[in-house]
Amino acid sequence: MLTPFALGAVAGGIADGRVPVGNAAGDLVTSWLNPTSVMVGTLAVALSAYLAAVYLAADAAGSASVAGARLPLRALWSGVVAGALALAGLLVMRADARSIWDGLTSGAGLVMVVVSAAAGLGTLMLVWRSRFNPARASAALAVAAIVAGWALAQRRTSCPD
């Protein structure tokens, strides 16, 4: 849990401009612990758990074990939690990192947000119907679209038209 959280917190701190270029520049605490960093770190943990749950549910398909029977339910819940955190993340960006919000709610960034939401909902439907192999692909697409949307939002903030 620490590794994806730290990766997300670093990405959030850099993306929202709290970590400036330069050796030992920026505040040692608020550069890394701020609403954007905490939200992106938390979302990274949730997305890791979501992918793991979907992939493990696929691996355990047909298993007679109690754990194998519970994995699809865990995949569904992890998808719901990850989706809710992604939506909450948009609200945090709106309040704390307006330039990222602008990039995620217009143009190619918005397309990636919509693709991620559609793929995430598709994954939930596929897991519900025990179609685990296509669920793996749609879960990966949902997460990849979040990463792509984040990158496109950054491009917008760093390369004005």
C-alpha positions as CSV (number, residue, x, y, z in Angstrom):
1,M,0.0,0.0,0.0
2,L,2.9,2.4,0.7
3,T,4.4,2.2,-2.8
4,P,1.3,3.2,-4.8
5,F,0.4,5.8,-2.2
6,A,3.9,7.4,-2.4
7,L,3.9,7.3,-6.1
8,G,0.5,9.0,-6.3
9,A,1.5,11.6,-3.6
10,V,4.6,12.5,-5.6
11,A,2.7,12.7,-8.8
12,G,0.1,14.9,-7.1
13,G,2.7,17.2,-5.6
14,I,4.5,17.7,-8.9
15,A,1.4,18.1,-11.0
16,D,-0.2,20.8,-8.8
17,G,3.0,22.8,-8.8
18,R,3.9,22.4,-5.1
19,V,7.2,20.8,-6.0
20,P,9.2,23.3,-7.9
21,V,12.2,22.6,-10.1
22,G,15.4,22.8,-8.2
23,N,17.4,21.0,-5.6
24,A,15.8,21.4,-2.1
25,A,13.1,23.8,-3.4
26,G,9.7,23.7,-2.0
27,D,8.3,23.0,1.5
28,L,9.4,19.7,3.0
29,V,5.9,18.9,4.3
30,T,3.2,20.7,2.2
31,S,4.9,19.9,-1.1
32,W,4.0,16.2,-0.5
33,L,1.1,16.3,2.0
34,N,-1.7,18.4,0.5
35,P,-5.2,17.6,-0.7
36,T,-4.1,16.8,-4.3
37,S,-1.2,14.5,-3.2
38,V,-3.2,12.7,-0.6
39,M,-6.1,12.1,-3.0
40,V,-3.9,10.9,-5.9
41,G,-2.0,8.6,-3.5
42,T,-5.3,7.2,-2.1
43,L,-6.6,6.7,-5.7
44,A,-3.4,4.9,-6.6
45,V,-3.9,2.5,-3.8
46,A,-7.5,1.9,-4.7
47,L,-6.7,1.4,-8.4
48,S,-4.0,-1.2,-7.4
49,A,-6.5,-3.0,-5.3
50,Y,-9.1,-2.9,-8.0
51,L,-6.8,-4.3,-10.7
52,A,-5.6,-7.0,-8.2
53,A,-9.2,-8.0,-7.3
54,V,-10.3,-8.3,-10.9
55,Y,-7.3,-10.3,-12.0
56,L,-7.5,-12.6,-8.9
57,A,-11.2,-13.1,-9.5
58,A,-10.4,-14.2,-13.1
59,D,-7.7,-16.5,-11.8
60,A,-10.0,-18.1,-9.2
61,A,-12.9,-18.5,-11.6
62,G,-14.3,-22.0,-11.2
63,S,-12.5,-22.6,-8.0
64,A,-14.5,-24.4,-5.3
65,S,-12.7,-22.6,-2.5
66,V,-14.4,-20.1,-0.2
67,A,-11.8,-17.5,-1.1
68,G,-12.4,-18.1,-4.8
69,A,-16.1,-17.6,-4.3
70,R,-15.6,-14.2,-2.5
71,L,-13.2,-12.7,-5.0
72,P,-15.8,-11.6,-7.5
73,L,-17.6,-9.7,-4.7
74,R,-14.4,-8.1,-3.7
75,A,-13.7,-7.1,-7.3
76,L,-17.1,-5.5,-7.5
77,W,-16.6,-3.6,-4.2
78,S,-13.1,-2.5,-5.1
79,G,-14.4,-1.2,-8.4
80,V,-17.2,0.8,-6.7
81,V,-14.6,2.3,-4.2
82,A,-12.1,3.1,-6.9
83,G,-14.8,4.8,-9.0
84,A,-16.1,6.8,-6.1
85,L,-12.5,7.9,-5.3
86,A,-12.0,8.9,-8.9
87,L,-15.1,11.1,-8.8
88,A,-14.0,12.5,-5.4
89,G,-10.6,13.2,-7.0
90,L,-12.2,15.4,-9.6
91,L,-13.8,17.5,-6.8
92,V,-10.4,17.8,-5.0
93,M,-8.8,18.9,-8.3
94,R,-11.5,21.5,-8.7
95,A,-10.9,22.9,-5.2
96,D,-7.1,22.5,-4.9
97,A,-5.6,22.2,-8.4
98,R,-7.7,24.2,-10.8
99,S,-5.4,23.8,-13.8
100,I,-5.6,20.0,-13.5
101,W,-9.4,20.3,-13.2
102,D,-9.6,22.4,-16.3
103,G,-7.5,19.8,-18.2
104,L,-9.6,16.9,-17.0
105,T,-12.9,18.5,-17.8
106,S,-12.2,19.7,-21.4
107,G,-10.8,18.3,-24.6
108,A,-8.8,15.1,-24.7
109,G,-8.7,14.9,-20.8
110,L,-12.4,14.8,-20.7
111,V,-12.5,12.1,-23.3
112,M,-10.2,10.0,-21.1
113,V,-12.4,10.6,-18.0
114,V,-15.4,9.4,-20.0
115,V,-13.5,6.3,-21.3
116,S,-12.4,5.5,-17.8
117,A,-15.9,5.7,-16.4
118,A,-17.4,3.6,-19.2
119,A,-14.6,1.0,-18.9
120,G,-15.0,0.9,-15.1
121,L,-18.8,0.4,-15.4
122,G,-18.2,-2.2,-18.1
123,T,-15.8,-4.0,-15.8
124,L,-18.4,-4.1,-13.0
125,M,-21.0,-5.5,-15.4
126,L,-18.6,-8.1,-16.7
127,V,-17.5,-9.3,-13.2
128,W,-21.2,-9.4,-12.2
129,R,-21.8,-11.8,-15.2
130,S,-18.7,-13.8,-14.4
131,R,-17.0,-12.8,-17.7
132,F,-13.6,-12.4,-16.1
133,N,-11.2,-12.4,-19.1
134,P,-13.0,-9.4,-20.8
135,A,-13.2,-7.8,-17.3
136,R,-9.4,-7.9,-17.1
137,A,-9.1,-5.9,-20.3
138,S,-11.8,-3.4,-19.4
139,A,-10.3,-2.9,-15.9
140,A,-6.9,-2.3,-17.4
141,L,-8.5,0.2,-19.9
142,A,-10.2,2.0,-17.0
143,V,-6.9,2.5,-15.2
144,A,-5.0,3.4,-18.3
145,A,-7.5,6.0,-19.2
146,I,-7.1,7.6,-15.8
147,V,-3.3,7.8,-16.3
148,A,-3.8,9.1,-19.9
149,G,-6.3,11.7,-18.8
150,W,-3.9,12.8,-16.0
151,A,-1.1,13.1,-18.6
152,L,-3.3,15.1,-21.0
153,A,-4.4,17.4,-18.2
154,Q,-0.7,18.1,-17.4
155,R,0.1,18.8,-21.1
156,R,-2.6,21.3,-21.1
157,T,-1.2,23.1,-18.1
158,S,2.4,23.1,-19.3
159,C,1.9,23.7,-23.0
160,P,-0.6,26.5,-23.6
161,D,-2.3,26.6,-27.0
